[in-house]
Each structure stands twice: as C-alpha cells, then as structure tokens.
C-alpha cells in the first residue's frame, strides 16, 4: 500500500492514464468534415492530454501550493489563486478521482456543504484546526472556495481548449478569477446559478387571476348574498336612494333596474369570504412590521466580517394564543415596530391549546395572494386538520378564477404550527402594560389620510433609518418635525406636553398601512418620551395597537418594552 502522498496519487492515476491514452488515439482518428467536427476533435484531444510530467506531479504541485497558501502571509493570495488554478484544471481535465476518499485517507474533516467541489478543496487546502473558532473560520473559507471552484470548473469545461493542462492554462484560470472580481464574487455567481436551478421548476407564488372569470364570480356571489337576505321568497329586488340620519334609514327614491345598472351595483357590493377577509387584512396590517436584514448569517459557515451570502432577513411572524391578541413581530432583531391585533370575532373556530404561528414560507405565499383587498373576493378559505404534520391545523385558501387552469384549486394557505425554534430564534413580545402614557389624543381617519398624502409620504425616503423624526404633542396640537419642514394638525388630547423621536421609515410604513385599512371611528395616539408611540384603531375585524419604538441617543431603536417570546 502506498504511504506517501505522491505514491498514493501515482496509484490513483495509473488506471486512468491507460484510458486517457486510448482516448487520445481515438480522438486523433475523428474526421474533420466540418468546423463543428474540428472543434469536437480539438476538445476531445485536449481533455485527454496530460500535463508535462503527468497528472501525479501536477496534483502534487497543486497540493503544495494549497498548503503553502495557508502558512505564509506575504504573497498568500497569489499562491492561493495558483493552487485554485491547478485544482480547477485537474478537476475539469484530469482523470476522475475519489476526492472524498482522499480526504478520509488523510483524516481531513469535510464540512457539510451543498457544493460538489468541497472535498477537492479540503484536500487542497486542509480542513483540520485545533479550536472551535478556527474551525468555523476555516469552514467559511472552504465553503467560499468550493463555490468558486464549482463555477470555474463549469467555465473551463465550456471552453476546454482555452485552458490547457499547463502554466498557460493556469494563467488563463487566474485571469478568469481576476476578470470576475475574485473568489468572493465568483462564489456569489455560483450560488446564484444553484438558486436558479433550484427554483426553476416552481410555479409563481402569486396566482394570476382571470379578470373575466373574477368579475363573473363576484356578480354570482353578490346575487347569492342578496337572495339569501331577501325578506321573503317572492320579494323582488329594486335599486334606490336611501336616507341615513344616523338613527334610522328610509328609502328616498326607487329606480327601475336594468342589467347594466344591476351589474355595476353588484360589483360594488362587498362579497368576500369572511375568513379570507380576516386573514387578508391581518397580512396587510403585518406590512407595518419591516422585514430588515439582521446580523445572523444566511450561511453559518460564512465569514461574519464579510459574508458572501449576506445576512438573514428578520421575517415577521404572526403569533396566536387562545383569547389573546395576535402579535405580529420579527425574529433576529432586538427591537421593531410591533402590531397587536385583537380579533372582533374568533378566527378559526377551534382552540389552539398553545402559542402558535404561521409557517413563514407558506405565510409569504398566502400574503402575496390575499393581502391586497382587491384580490380577496377571488378566494375562499376553510380550516382543516393538519394531517401528517406537526401543525395544529391547516388553513386552506384556493381560487377557481385563475388565469392558468392548473392553479384553480391550488392551496395557497398556511399551516398553523406550535411556536418553536431549534436555535431559539423566537419573535419579539411586547409588554404594553409598562407603556406609561404621558399624553394621548384622537385624530380622524380622514385627517390621517390627508396628512399621509400631503406630508408623511413625501417627507422622508422609504428606508430612512439615519435621520430623526420628532413628534411633539400638546393637548391641542400634534406636530411632526423633520429635516425638510414641519407639519401641524389638530389633536384632541389630554396629558403633559411630550416629544418623541422615532425613525422616519418606521412611522411612514405604519402611516401608509393605516391609510389603506378600513378604519372605523377615530385613531388614538399615545406617546411616552424615550419609549415611543402607540397607535390604536379598529376595523370590522380587529382592534389594533401598533407600537413604534423611540429612537435612542445611540441611534437605534429602544428595546425597553421588548423581549423574545417565551414558550
């Protein structure tokens, strides 16, 4: 049995050398009847030609360069690229090889990775360290290199004649690395390519609706609703003008209906499945909670200082408990806008028994389909058992008016499952009992909408988390002060004059959603210096409390009332 690295490689390549030699002879006999055949002949001959000195010597040099790049400081980057150049050509052009077996024989750990070239990279650069911290750093480096090598191998295989098994070929690989921005950028290209392959066969999350079918469905539903509420079987339907003085209603005038008039009236009638309307509004309200980047790595093996795959998003979660408001809050951050939504009527018709939430990926699909009010009438929903899952139950949401017939009946609902996280990444919870109100007052929804359109929507950029927005309250006025200009409105308040500073992007996002919701009655605003704002209002389906955290002197959001959810 071979003992030395070179002897082992000589054995590994011995059998393949015979095959390569036979292939070379066969390639030389290929006819050159066309330009395509000439290219095929050159490519086939190139793939079979071994480097001067043979593949074992090439492999030994690749290994030496890889090890050298890990031990020297000056010039290590160039040595590293040389090692990769040799490795890429060896994988793309050399005989097949059991890289995993090689790593095992050298007692080298191969980190878990989705990149096929990880074992080859480990064999080249090594994979054993003495400390846990160093192990994580090395794993991140190896994962990045495995992604980059995967992309480079693909490019070499596309144009084999440009990358011969020689120093010229290595220089061509090095130029390819430099031209594409280095290993980090190339690793990103490979990850994008893998992602495109993974999602290529999926149907779009948002179902495209058929406008004509949607219109007919709406009219049919509206007619069914009117028939259902008819006072007697023989009653005929009329259109009229109704007086409403707040205390009673009376018919002022009746008009003779025709098909066009009736259809227009029916299309104005709200006919939405109650559960779809509840869910859709809740998802719409959830947009007040931003899904920002966190400090958690997408790839745990990445370099925390310069992650190639970036940071995880702080996705919002919808947390449900029996007889308690729904809490909409993100994970992976210490503070955020938080929404509490107390249902006016029970949502699911069955108890939960424990804190639960929507499964995130399915929630996002449901959100893109029914968060927009105009789409809700096209969908129906019901609750069913969770089946062979760890969920409590499943909400089924479907449509029969899809543009693509295969999307009719497709479930875009969500699994309601117990709230848990193996990594303790639980959403934030808020204790509003500790919000010591210094002043509170009311404004109308109409005033809110005008202020948003004329001032709030224009005063700051969408993602402004650097500047300060100061809200100043007295018992008669509410003034918003920003860098460009101030805006004052009437405020029916009680308490002590108070100033609260918040992030403009937080208030703008909340204001925009409140503007679009069907608010009933007035909006209550509560303020506490250094703590934030609480905005309370109601719709047909929920009573909302929206907490906007104050901006601290350090330039971040206060977390005074917030802690991760406890289960």
Steps between C-alpha positions, in 0.01 A plus 500: 500500500629846413617708796603834355269757348671467160490119503128502577434739211710289263275207587183708462598616153658177369179340369366828362820563306432196277146623428629849425761364260240291311268800480775712351556248224128481429470878491778523242295282266190726507416641159518876440212530257368826650598783732286338773685171464836679521392665828382163635830339402709771664289490817517123525875494440554780753307326775712190456843662490680481833731780614874474459619278782163329534195555719662371823766774482234757418295383799801516730569860395136593551511354851827677587363835381182452702692420818750780442222755459371411847834552675655806343384861547668696223392383157244251634224640279694433181605155623137427582392596149773283351379207708143557380619529140668160523200348682245627246693358204555172683127459569388615155762328288665227704392141567210441738594480864354412839560827683293391800709186534812712478381723783409199711842341440667819623261520798374839381152614604271591211248766615138464394443694180268503201801558274624187323862620496529526880698173538750607231544840666552335840764267360679801349487745788449277805206477737627435851541764772562499872227734628127536440539866396769413246286212375209735422729745321658221295160354413386841372815531288464147360132551415582819312783332311285195418234727348761691299672182378163359391432803283852504355487129411177560309662782299806290419285209382313737267824610331756223561737608224553835676624329817771242419661296777804727514615826654320677213176335609561599862563861393173491305314385813667776706388757242147359522512547877621859475259592220205390714598683818679231699386199698225673699326634190541170314354312798195728477464415129500130583243541777275699267533224240411232754201703621370543145523126445316432826208735437475458124219246517285674761173668417479872575385564857242757391214348305407703193126556490270495196322843503190376315462194723567712809227747398244224437585334832452832684158560341389144576606532863326836536175361357517200734550737794197712405279195450612362834397821681171549315212559749274251320519257206285724277686824566634683194823699498495875441770764496445821689637794695501461876495773765711434810495755785700283737193388690290343226489427129223562248460455125506832315446390140493180297634458146409232253805272464648371177774243455783754471390696806455185705840363397677824597322499835581135563868560422502773767355263758761345730478122469812355657536173688512612868807291584682621187415859595628450857820334385558748220457801726730349763767440237450853368543639852814291539669716240543761773774271637810534282694192391853637528842340485621361830850417623437124464686338208308335216780244484633414848834410336541850356753756618309717753705805401441463125221249432457401138139389535413793724289512813166338574184707475312570820176348372182599679304233679130486588463357851161369618386406850154410621302806615793738438580753225699380200857631530686592181872530570834409338773259601878559514481866613487667843236762416243577234152629432262250665132451412236352730169412334209383716242317284146639522370151418691172553707413195534123489203351687722262696744540792877508455603370841845658476678799340500449123609682187472487123771300324711779347543386141131410462399825670694698240325313217159563657597865554583561136160358401251656742667796678372728221130573573407494130610133470319358803164457329655244266597261781328270748638359825427235759679326788591132490705257709877526470535143376838329527683813623598656832245777443182568698285551191527625144327796335412416139474798263404437136354672194296381201565805281872457422634594159685167491248221546756290687497766775127453563467314829870548582544555873680824585407478866717439803578249773434628853767334713631525857744786557848355535856543377795263529732803505277703739425750222160597636307817408491800727231543764389832645371597845274799435396508866838664560430774245451800730289738293597867539247634250230351280242631259296432188503586131255400227587248230429761234752739659752215526464418130535865393809546716659187363440602139605866542790461742604161643533323164725779369703599806756217504640222284353153533799346681606802706646363825759772557315828543272588790128566489370681807134480602396785731165478682292748698137468599399686182776434242707217355804622309737280299843658458738381228808628321304653212197656670253458783135406490237587763151358546221533757514252787232436760730395781549478873820475702836679505676648197741235369762452226581158353769429241452204264646370176324667204482169310315334791234768520464527123441126462243495781327813367472357150335178616257681733404721206407193295308312772119537541525676837176549695481803729791708623868414538652532848865601535691451826852630564772440758836677485795264431255208462305570182149524360198272521237545230163335564207460259239248393361345183214259443729208583764614753579750773863602440778636717816593310817570694767719336821496709680823582840576353774493763788747533725220366303504174311172528152392609430468870427148625365613837170313469618209288633149558503184286182297530503243781354155435 
